[in-house]
């Protein structure tokens, strides 16, 4: 399997760590904050945090079982160096536990503002202080371990410390740049470093580490017991790691500007909570038995609803529920594999996307059906009523589709499908509360949408559904979702013909392209989530063997750590696009759960 970056998280932010233990990406204090290590996008000068043995070593990585805590092992003839990395839950803090049989260097070179600003550095016996000279933020660095030496007589301004073999704990904490915060944090870190020395001397694992291990194992719920449990558990841990603990927001990915096509311009910022992506993720969490996480996302999104206009004012939000204000290029970064521009923010925030209300109402409906939580539904009703009512009045509009086409608004069939979902399942929710007048009205509107799809979204000459109304027969993988939402049976003749056309034009082995081309040209690589959609369609058609083949092909394309990007390079096996991608991992969960359910039912 392909080596790529490891992913760690604390539910506030996430780091990416390369196969030899270099922290190459870390926004602080939140997922959507500027990064302090940006080597992934800008090379060495953009900042990284490396632990490097004095001799060349082979490397391997694995996760501490049941956690988002990463272990990197570097091995040579003289011995080994093991690094255990975790972001402390509840703190803006990276901890690195080191056990080494060989001398090594710590190379700490942060750069604030996505690699743009070098820190102002000072040091005392408590640690090293690295201030952002252009902002109110700072990093504090300390370590404890071998022979009680935290900073063994080396110049902290260089950012390099040469250390003998031994055991160490290395702590990097982000703080607001106020004198009181810095003083209190420095004192606390010094005390923790001394405690770490005592733990090391007593041959004990550090207590903070133990508590973080237990957090992940206790908080990640999984009812799945089928043959793909390992992949499902890792995918659930990714989704859990992409959840902002404070609000329950689910982000699409922890990175920005990892390209779909190296050297091209298809790279975007995904560090936000998309209504669509989050709803898909919440559905997967619900399917795996985690009702709490699904409910927290539902409540987060309901808090974002605007009762005066379009219920979701934008397709995605910051993790605190505020709106994203456009997009800017980070021109000083050369980009991953020379893919420019790198971007902060996302201009799709201003798009009209008609599918998202349906995406949200589908998972809300699923939640209420599974939990019978009518009390919550009643308390949410004004927001639900606003959402469904808006769709009833606006479903005929053109939009940018789930693919977020820029400058190509049209009446996309999938968008109309999701309007039908909003209206049909909104009607079902109304019925649960005895709102019969609304139920009838909304179902009448759903029937109007269905009639439009059948008249204008189906090409009678070619015999299949099309990407958009009256568009001359173009296909996209979003049409695979028609039976997944109960719009039609997977064996319906019209859908079966559409499936055959998609498999003929967009499917290659276990890979599915989302469409042939868009405003930026030919689609370069397959879209990982679409493989899961195809597999789930085959489950509904009673073709479990084909679904299993698709799922296993997908899992074999994961990295050595079981992680997936948004796309995959079929030739090299490398993940493409932002990484790890919630879409791809939720697809693993839903497909495996549905396969197991089909197996039990047979």
C-alpha positions as CSV (number, residue, x, y, z in Angstrom):
1,X,0.0,0.0,0.0
2,X,1.1,3.6,-0.7
3,X,2.7,5.6,2.0
4,X,1.4,9.1,2.4
5,X,0.7,11.4,5.4
6,X,-0.6,10.3,8.7
7,X,-3.5,12.2,10.3
8,X,-3.9,13.1,13.9
9,X,-6.6,15.2,15.6
10,X,-8.0,16.4,18.9
11,X,-11.4,17.5,17.7
12,X,-10.3,21.2,17.4
13,X,-7.5,20.9,14.8
14,X,-5.5,18.3,12.9
15,X,-2.0,17.7,11.8
16,X,-0.5,15.8,8.9
17,X,2.8,13.9,9.6
18,X,4.9,12.5,6.8
19,X,6.2,8.9,6.7
20,X,9.4,9.8,8.5
21,X,7.8,11.8,11.3
22,X,7.9,15.4,10.0
23,X,4.9,17.5,11.0
24,X,4.2,19.2,7.7
25,X,0.7,20.7,8.3
26,X,-0.8,22.1,11.5
27,X,-3.4,25.0,11.7
28,X,-3.8,26.5,15.1
29,X,-6.0,26.8,17.1
30,X,-8.7,25.4,14.9
31,X,-9.1,23.3,11.7
32,X,-9.8,26.5,9.7
33,X,-7.1,28.6,11.3
34,X,-3.8,29.6,9.5
35,X,-1.1,26.9,9.8
36,X,2.1,27.1,11.8
37,X,3.7,24.2,9.8
38,X,3.1,24.4,6.1
39,X,5.9,22.3,4.6
40,X,3.2,20.2,2.8
41,X,2.4,23.2,0.6
42,X,5.5,25.4,0.7
43,X,8.6,23.2,1.2
44,X,11.1,23.5,4.0
45,X,11.0,27.3,4.2
46,X,7.2,27.2,5.1
47,X,7.8,25.5,8.4
48,X,7.9,22.0,9.9
49,X,8.7,20.0,13.1
50,X,11.1,17.2,12.5
51,X,12.7,14.5,14.7
52,X,15.7,13.1,12.7
53,X,18.1,10.3,13.7
54,X,21.8,10.9,13.0
55,X,21.9,8.0,10.6
56,X,19.7,6.9,7.7
57,X,16.7,4.8,8.8
58,X,13.9,2.8,7.3
59,X,10.4,4.0,8.4
60,X,7.0,2.6,9.2
61,X,3.9,4.0,10.8
62,X,0.8,2.7,12.6
63,X,-1.9,4.0,14.8
64,X,-2.2,3.2,18.4
65,X,-5.1,0.8,18.3
66,X,-8.5,2.5,18.4
67,X,-7.2,6.0,18.4
68,X,-6.1,9.0,16.2
69,X,-2.6,8.8,17.8
70,X,0.2,8.0,15.4
71,X,3.4,6.0,16.0
72,X,6.4,6.5,13.6
73,X,9.2,4.0,13.9
74,X,12.6,4.7,12.3
75,X,14.9,1.7,12.2
76,X,18.6,1.3,11.4
77,X,21.4,-1.2,12.2
78,X,22.3,0.7,15.3
79,X,18.8,0.7,16.8
80,X,15.5,2.4,16.4
81,X,13.7,5.7,17.2
82,X,10.0,5.7,18.0
83,X,7.8,8.8,17.9
84,X,4.3,8.8,19.3
85,X,2.4,11.9,18.2
86,X,-0.9,13.2,19.5
87,X,-2.8,16.5,19.7
88,X,-4.1,16.8,23.3
89,X,-7.8,16.7,23.6
90,X,-9.1,20.0,25.1
91,X,-5.8,21.9,24.5
92,X,-4.1,23.6,21.5
93,X,-1.1,21.4,22.0
94,X,1.0,18.9,20.1
95,X,2.9,16.2,22.1
96,X,5.6,14.0,20.8
97,X,6.8,11.1,22.9
98,X,10.3,9.8,21.8
99,X,12.1,6.6,22.6
100,X,15.4,6.3,20.9
101,X,18.4,3.9,20.9
102,X,20.4,6.4,18.8
103,X,21.2,10.1,19.0
104,X,18.9,12.4,17.1
105,X,18.0,16.0,16.3
106,X,14.8,18.0,17.1
107,X,14.3,20.5,14.3
108,X,11.5,23.0,15.2
109,X,10.9,25.7,12.6
110,X,7.4,27.1,12.8
111,X,6.1,29.8,10.4
112,X,3.0,31.7,11.2
113,X,0.4,32.7,8.6
114,X,0.7,29.7,6.2
115,X,4.5,29.8,6.2
116,X,4.8,33.6,5.7
117,X,6.0,34.9,9.0
118,X,9.1,33.8,11.0
119,X,8.7,33.9,14.7
120,X,10.5,36.1,17.2
121,X,12.3,33.6,19.5
122,X,13.4,33.9,23.1
123,X,14.2,31.3,25.8
124,X,14.7,30.7,29.5
125,X,14.9,27.6,31.7
126,X,11.1,27.0,31.3
127,X,11.2,26.7,27.5
128,X,11.3,28.5,24.2
129,X,8.8,31.2,23.3
130,X,8.1,31.8,19.6
131,X,5.9,34.9,19.0
132,X,4.1,35.9,15.9
133,X,5.5,39.5,15.4
134,X,2.5,40.4,13.3
135,X,-0.3,39.0,15.5
136,X,-1.5,38.2,19.0
137,X,-0.4,34.5,19.1
138,X,2.6,32.5,20.2
139,X,4.0,29.0,20.6
140,X,5.6,27.6,23.7
141,X,8.0,24.7,23.4
142,X,9.5,22.6,26.2
143,X,10.8,19.0,26.6
144,X,11.8,16.7,29.4
145,X,13.5,13.4,29.5
146,X,17.0,11.9,29.5
147,X,19.1,13.0,32.4
148,X,16.6,15.8,33.2
149,X,17.9,17.8,30.3
150,X,15.4,20.0,28.6
151,X,17.6,22.3,26.6
152,X,21.2,20.9,26.8
153,X,23.3,24.0,26.2
154,X,22.2,24.6,22.6
155,X,21.1,27.9,20.9
156,X,17.3,27.9,20.9
157,X,17.3,30.5,18.1
158,X,18.6,27.9,15.7
159,X,15.5,25.7,16.3
160,X,17.8,22.6,16.4
161,X,18.6,20.5,19.5
162,X,21.0,17.5,19.4
163,X,20.0,14.9,21.9
164,X,21.5,11.6,23.1
165,X,19.6,8.4,23.1
166,X,16.9,8.1,25.7
167,X,13.2,8.8,26.4
168,X,11.7,12.3,26.0
169,X,8.4,14.1,26.0
170,X,8.3,17.2,23.7
171,X,5.4,19.7,24.1
172,X,4.4,22.5,21.7
173,X,1.5,24.6,22.9
174,X,-0.3,27.5,21.1
175,X,-1.4,30.4,23.3
176,X,-3.0,33.8,22.9
177,X,-0.2,36.4,23.0
178,X,-0.9,38.0,26.3
179,X,1.7,38.3,29.1
180,X,-0.5,36.5,31.7
181,X,-1.4,33.6,29.4
182,X,2.2,33.2,28.3
183,X,3.5,33.3,31.9
184,X,1.0,30.8,33.2
185,X,1.4,28.5,30.3
186,X,5.2,28.5,30.5
187,X,5.0,27.6,34.2
188,X,2.5,24.9,33.6
189,X,4.6,23.4,30.7
190,X,7.7,23.4,32.9
191,X,5.9,21.5,35.6
192,X,4.6,19.0,33.1
193,X,8.0,18.5,31.7
194,X,9.3,17.7,35.2
195,X,6.4,15.3,35.7
196,X,7.3,13.7,32.4
197,X,10.8,13.1,33.7
198,X,9.4,11.4,36.8
199,X,7.2,9.2,34.6
200,X,10.1,8.3,32.4
201,X,12.3,7.5,35.4
202,X,9.5,5.2,36.7
203,X,9.2,3.5,33.3
204,X,5.5,4.7,33.1
205,X,3.6,6.0,30.1
206,X,2.8,9.6,30.5
207,X,-0.6,10.1,32.1
208,X,-1.7,12.7,29.5
209,X,-1.0,10.1,26.8
210,X,-3.0,7.5,28.6
211,X,-6.0,9.8,29.0
212,X,-5.9,10.7,25.3
213,X,-5.8,7.0,24.3
214,X,-8.8,6.3,26.5
215,X,-10.7,9.3,25.0
216,X,-10.6,7.9,21.5
217,X,-11.4,4.4,22.5
218,X,-14.4,5.5,24.6
219,X,-15.8,8.1,22.2
220,X,-15.8,6.2,18.9
221,X,-18.9,4.1,18.8
222,X,-19.1,1.2,16.3
223,X,-21.9,-1.4,16.2
224,X,-20.6,-3.0,13.0
225,X,-19.3,-6.6,13.5
226,X,-18.8,-7.7,9.9
227,X,-15.6,-8.7,8.0
228,X,-14.5,-5.2,7.3
229,X,-14.4,-4.0,10.9
230,X,-10.8,-2.7,10.8
231,X,-11.5,-0.5,7.8
232,X,-14.8,0.7,9.3
233,X,-13.3,1.5,12.6
234,X,-10.5,3.5,11.0
235,X,-13.0,5.4,8.9
236,X,-15.1,6.2,12.0
237,X,-12.0,7.4,13.7
238,X,-11.4,9.7,10.7
239,X,-14.9,11.1,10.9
240,X,-14.6,11.5,14.7
241,X,-11.3,13.3,14.1
242,X,-13.0,15.6,11.6
243,X,-15.7,16.6,14.2
244,X,-15.3,19.9,15.9
245,X,-15.9,19.0,19.6
246,X,-17.2,22.4,20.7
247,X,-20.2,22.4,18.3
248,X,-20.5,19.0,16.6
249,X,-19.7,20.4,13.2
250,X,-18.3,17.9,10.7
251,X,-15.6,19.2,8.3
252,X,-15.0,17.9,4.8
253,X,-11.3,17.4,5.2
254,X,-8.5,18.9,7.4
255,X,-6.4,20.4,4.6
256,X,-6.5,23.0,1.9
257,X,-5.0,23.0,-1.6
258,X,-4.0,19.4,-2.0
259,X,-4.6,19.0,-5.8
260,X,-6.8,16.7,-7.7
261,X,-4.3,16.9,-10.6
262,X,-0.7,17.8,-9.6
263,X,0.5,20.9,-11.5
264,X,-3.1,21.9,-12.2
265,X,-5.5,24.4,-10.5
266,X,-8.1,22.0,-9.1
267,X,-7.3,22.6,-5.4
268,X,-9.6,24.1,-2.8
269,X,-10.0,24.7,0.9
270,X,-12.1,22.0,2.5
271,X,-11.6,22.8,6.2
272,X,-15.3,23.8,6.7
273,X,-18.5,22.2,7.6
274,X,-20.5,21.5,4.4
275,X,-24.2,20.9,4.9
276,X,-23.9,18.1,2.3
277,X,-20.7,16.4,3.5
278,X,-21.7,16.7,7.1
279,X,-25.1,15.2,6.4
280,X,-23.5,12.2,4.6
281,X,-21.0,11.8,7.5
282,X,-23.8,12.0,10.1
283,X,-25.7,9.3,8.1
284,X,-22.6,7.0,8.3
285,X,-22.2,7.7,12.0
286,X,-25.9,6.9,12.5
287,X,-25.6,3.7,10.5
288,X,-22.6,2.6,12.8
289,X,-24.7,3.2,15.9
290,X,-23.4,6.6,17.0
291,X,-26.7,8.5,17.5
292,X,-25.0,11.1,19.7
293,X,-22.6,12.3,17.1
294,X,-25.3,12.4,14.4
295,X,-27.6,14.4,16.7
296,X,-24.9,16.9,17.6
297,X,-24.3,17.6,13.8
298,X,-28.1,18.0,13.3
299,X,-28.3,20.5,16.1
300,X,-25.3,22.4,14.9
301,X,-26.9,22.8,11.4
302,X,-30.2,23.8,12.9
303,X,-28.5,26.6,14.7
304,X,-27.3,27.8,11.3
305,X,-30.8,28.0,9.8
306,X,-32.0,31.4,8.7
307,X,-35.7,31.8,9.2
308,X,-36.0,34.8,6.9
309,X,-34.4,33.7,3.6
310,X,-32.7,30.6,2.2
311,X,-32.5,28.3,5.3
312,X,-28.8,27.6,4.8
313,X,-27.4,30.9,3.6
314,X,-24.3,29.1,2.2
315,X,-23.4,25.6,1.3
316,X,-20.8,25.5,4.2
317,X,-19.9,27.3,7.4
318,X,-17.0,27.8,9.7
319,X,-16.9,25.3,12.5
320,X,-18.5,27.9,14.9
321,X,-21.4,28.4,12.5
322,X,-20.3,31.7,11.0
323,X,-20.1,32.3,7.3
324,X,-17.0,32.0,5.1
325,X,-16.2,35.3,3.4
326,X,-14.8,34.4,0.0
327,X,-11.5,33.0,-1.1
328,X,-7.9,34.3,-1.4
329,X,-4.8,32.9,-3.0
330,X,-1.7,32.3,-0.8
331,X,0.7,33.4,-3.5
332,X,3.9,32.8,-1.6
333,X,3.3,29.0,-1.4
334,X,4.5,26.9,-4.3
335,X,1.9,24.3,-3.7
336,X,1.9,20.5,-3.2
337,X,3.7,19.0,-6.2
338,X,3.9,22.6,-7.7
339,X,0.1,22.9,-7.8
340,X,-0.8,26.6,-7.6
341,X,-2.6,28.5,-6.4
342,X,-2.9,27.5,-2.8
343,X,-6.1,28.9,-1.3
344,X,-7.6,30.0,2.0
345,X,-11.4,30.1,2.1
346,X,-13.7,28.9,-0.7
347,X,-15.5,31.0,-3.2
348,X,-18.3,28.4,-3.5
349,X,-19.7,30.0,-0.3
350,X,-21.7,32.3,-2.6
351,X,-23.2,29.6,-4.8
352,X,-26.8,28.5,-4.8
353,X,-26.8,24.7,-4.2
354,X,-30.3,23.3,-4.1
355,X,-29.4,19.8,-2.9
356,X,-28.2,20.7,0.6
357,X,-31.6,21.1,2.3
358,X,-32.6,17.6,1.1
359,X,-29.2,16.2,2.3
360,X,-29.9,17.6,5.7
361,X,-33.5,16.6,6.0
362,X,-32.7,13.0,4.9
363,X,-30.3,12.5,7.8
364,X,-32.7,14.2,10.2
365,X,-35.5,11.9,9.0
366,X,-33.2,8.9,9.5
367,X,-32.3,10.0,13.0
368,X,-35.9,10.4,14.1
369,X,-37.0,7.1,12.5
370,X,-34.2,5.3,14.3
371,X,-34.5,6.9,17.7
372,X,-38.3,7.8,17.8
373,X,-37.1,11.2,19.2
374,X,-40.3,13.1,18.5
375,X,-39.7,15.4,21.4
376,X,-36.6,16.8,19.7
377,X,-38.4,16.9,16.3
378,X,-41.1,19.1,17.9
379,X,-38.6,21.4,19.4
380,X,-36.8,21.7,15.9
381,X,-40.1,22.1,14.0
382,X,-39.9,25.8,13.2
383,X,-36.5,25.3,11.5
384,X,-37.7,22.2,9.7
385,X,-40.8,24.0,8.5
386,X,-38.7,26.9,7.2
387,X,-36.4,24.5,5.3
388,X,-39.2,22.5,3.6
389,X,-41.3,25.5,2.9
390,X,-38.4,27.3,1.2
391,X,-37.7,24.2,-1.1
392,X,-41.4,24.1,-2.0
393,X,-41.2,27.7,-3.3
394,X,-37.7,27.5,-5.0
395,X,-37.1,24.0,-6.3
396,X,-37.4,25.2,-9.9
397,X,-34.3,27.4,-9.7
398,X,-31.0,26.6,-11.5
399,X,-28.0,26.0,-9.2
400,X,-24.3,25.0,-9.2
401,X,-25.1,21.3,-8.2
402,X,-23.3,19.2,-5.6
403,X,-20.2,19.4,-7.9
404,X,-20.0,23.2,-7.3
405,X,-19.6,24.1,-10.9
406,X,-18.4,27.7,-11.2
407,X,-20.3,29.8,-13.7
408,X,-22.4,26.9,-15.0
409,X,-25.7,27.1,-13.1
410,X,-28.4,24.8,-14.6
411,X,-31.4,22.6,-13.5
412,X,-29.3,19.6,-12.4
413,X,-31.1,16.4,-12.0
414,X,-29.5,15.5,-8.7
415,X,-30.4,18.9,-7.3
416,X,-34.0,18.3,-8.2
417,X,-33.8,14.8,-6.7
418,X,-32.7,16.3,-3.4
419,X,-35.5,18.8,-3.6
420,X,-37.8,15.9,-3.9
421,X,-36.1,14.3,-0.9
422,X,-36.6,17.5,1.2
423,X,-40.3,17.7,0.3
424,X,-41.1,14.0,0.5
425,X,-39.3,13.3,3.8
426,X,-40.4,16.7,5.1
427,X,-43.9,15.5,4.5
428,X,-43.1,12.2,6.4
429,X,-41.8,14.3,9.3
430,X,-44.9,16.4,9.3
431,X,-47.0,13.3,9.5
432,X,-45.0,12.1,12.5
433,X,-46.2,15.2,14.4
434,X,-49.7,15.0,13.1
435,X,-49.3,18.0,10.8
436,X,-51.6,16.6,8.1
437,X,-52.2,19.8,6.1
438,X,-48.5,20.4,5.7
439,X,-47.9,16.7,5.0
440,X,-50.4,16.8,2.1
441,X,-49.1,20.1,0.7
442,X,-45.4,19.1,0.8
443,X,-46.2,15.8,-0.7
444,X,-48.0,17.5,-3.6
445,X,-44.9,19.6,-4.2
446,X,-42.7,16.5,-4.1
447,X,-45.0,14.9,-6.8
448,X,-44.5,18.1,-8.9
449,X,-40.7,17.7,-8.6
450,X,-40.9,14.0,-9.6
451,X,-43.0,14.8,-12.6
452,X,-40.4,17.4,-13.7
453,X,-37.5,14.9,-13.3
454,X,-39.4,12.2,-15.3
455,X,-40.2,14.7,-18.1
456,X,-37.0,16.7,-18.3
457,X,-34.3,14.7,-16.5
458,X,-34.8,11.6,-18.5
459,X,-33.6,11.4,-22.1
460,X,-36.2,9.3,-24.0
461,X,-34.0,8.9,-27.0
462,X,-31.0,7.5,-25.1
463,X,-33.2,5.8,-22.5
464,X,-31.5,7.1,-19.3
465,X,-31.6,9.9,-16.8
466,X,-29.2,12.8,-17.5
467,X,-26.9,15.1,-15.5
468,X,-29.2,18.1,-16.0
469,X,-32.6,18.8,-17.5
470,X,-32.7,18.9,-21.3
471,X,-28.9,18.6,-21.6
472,X,-28.5,16.2,-24.5
473,X,-27.7,13.1,-22.6
474,X,-24.8,13.9,-20.3
475,X,-24.2,11.6,-17.4
476,X,-22.8,12.1,-13.9
477,X,-22.3,9.7,-11.0
478,X,-24.7,11.7,-8.8
479,X,-27.5,9.8,-10.7
480,X,-26.4,6.7,-8.8
481,X,-28.1,8.2,-5.7
482,X,-31.7,8.0,-7.2
483,X,-32.4,4.7,-5.5
484,X,-30.3,5.4,-2.4
485,X,-32.9,8.0,-1.3
486,X,-35.9,5.9,-2.1
487,X,-36.8,7.8,-5.2
488,X,-37.0,4.7,-7.3
489,X,-36.2,1.0,-7.0
490,X,-32.6,0.0,-8.0
491,X,-34.1,-2.5,-10.5
492,X,-36.5,0.1,-12.0
493,X,-36.1,-0.1,-15.8
494,X,-35.3,3.6,-16.2
495,X,-32.7,3.5,-13.5
496,X,-31.2,0.2,-14.7
497,X,-30.6,1.7,-18.1
498,X,-29.0,4.7,-16.4
499,X,-26.8,2.4,-14.4
500,X,-25.7,0.6,-17.5
501,X,-24.8,3.9,-19.2
502,X,-22.8,5.0,-16.2
503,X,-20.9,1.7,-16.0
504,X,-20.2,2.0,-19.6
505,X,-19.0,5.6,-19.7
506,X,-17.7,6.5,-16.2
507,X,-16.7,3.2,-14.5
508,X,-13.2,1.6,-14.8
509,X,-12.8,-1.5,-12.7
510,X,-13.7,-0.4,-9.1
511,X,-13.2,3.3,-9.9
512,X,-16.0,5.7,-10.8
513,X,-15.5,9.2,-12.4
514,X,-18.0,11.7,-11.2
515,X,-18.4,13.1,-14.7
516,X,-16.5,13.3,-17.9
517,X,-15.5,17.0,-17.8
518,X,-16.4,20.3,-16.3
519,X,-15.4,24.0,-16.5
520,X,-11.8,23.2,-15.9
521,X,-11.6,20.4,-18.5
522,X,-11.5,16.6,-18.4
523,X,-11.8,15.0,-15.0
524,X,-8.4,13.6,-14.2
525,X,-9.0,11.0,-11.6
526,X,-12.0,9.0,-10.2
527,X,-14.0,10.2,-7.3
528,X,-13.7,7.8,-4.3
529,X,-17.2,8.4,-2.9
530,X,-18.8,7.4,-6.2
531,X,-17.4,3.9,-5.9
532,X,-19.3,3.5,-2.6
533,X,-22.5,4.8,-4.3
534,X,-22.1,2.3,-7.0
535,X,-21.5,-0.5,-4.5
536,X,-24.6,0.5,-2.5
537,X,-26.7,0.4,-5.7
538,X,-25.5,-3.1,-6.4
539,X,-26.5,-4.2,-2.9
540,X,-30.0,-2.9,-3.5
541,X,-30.1,-4.8,-6.8
542,X,-29.2,-8.1,-4.9
543,X,-25.7,-8.1,-6.5
544,X,-23.7,-8.4,-3.3
545,X,-20.7,-10.0,-5.0
546,X,-20.2,-7.0,-7.2
547,X,-20.6,-4.6,-4.2
548,X,-18.1,-6.6,-2.3
549,X,-15.6,-6.4,-5.2
550,X,-16.0,-2.6,-5.4
551,X,-15.6,-2.2,-1.6
552,X,-12.5,-4.3,-1.4
553,X,-11.0,-2.6,-4.4
554,X,-11.6,0.7,-2.6
555,X,-10.0,-0.5,0.6
556,X,-6.9,-1.8,-1.2
557,X,-6.4,1.7,-2.6
558,X,-6.1,3.2,0.9
559,X,-2.7,4.2,2.2
560,X,-0.7,2.0,4.5
561,X,-2.5,3.7,7.4
562,X,-6.0,3.0,5.9
563,X,-6.6,6.6,4.8
564,X,-8.3,7.9,1.6
565,X,-8.2,11.1,-0.3
566,X,-11.0,12.6,-2.3
567,X,-9.6,11.1,-5.5
568,X,-7.1,8.4,-6.4
569,X,-4.4,8.3,-9.1
570,X,-5.1,4.9,-10.6
571,X,-1.6,4.4,-11.9
572,X,0.5,5.4,-8.9
573,X,-2.0,4.6,-6.2
574,X,-1.4,8.0,-4.6
575,X,-4.4,9.8,-3.0
576,X,-5.3,13.1,-4.7
577,X,-7.3,16.0,-3.4
578,X,-7.7,17.0,0.2
579,X,-6.8,14.3,2.7
580,X,-8.1,12.4,4.5
581,X,-11.5,13.0,3.0
582,X,-14.8,12.5,5.0
583,X,-16.7,11.6,1.8
584,X,-14.4,8.7,1.1
585,X,-14.4,7.3,4.6
586,X,-18.2,7.6,5.2
587,X,-18.6,5.7,2.0
588,X,-16.6,2.8,3.5
589,X,-18.8,2.8,6.5
590,X,-22.2,2.9,4.7
591,X,-21.2,0.2,2.2
592,X,-19.9,-2.2,4.8
593,X,-22.9,-1.7,7.1
594,X,-25.3,-2.2,4.2
595,X,-23.5,-5.3,2.9
596,X,-23.7,-6.9,6.3
597,X,-27.4,-6.1,6.6
598,X,-28.0,-7.7,3.2
599,X,-26.0,-10.7,4.3
600,X,-28.1,-11.2,7.4
601,X,-31.3,-10.8,5.5
602,X,-30.4,-13.4,2.9
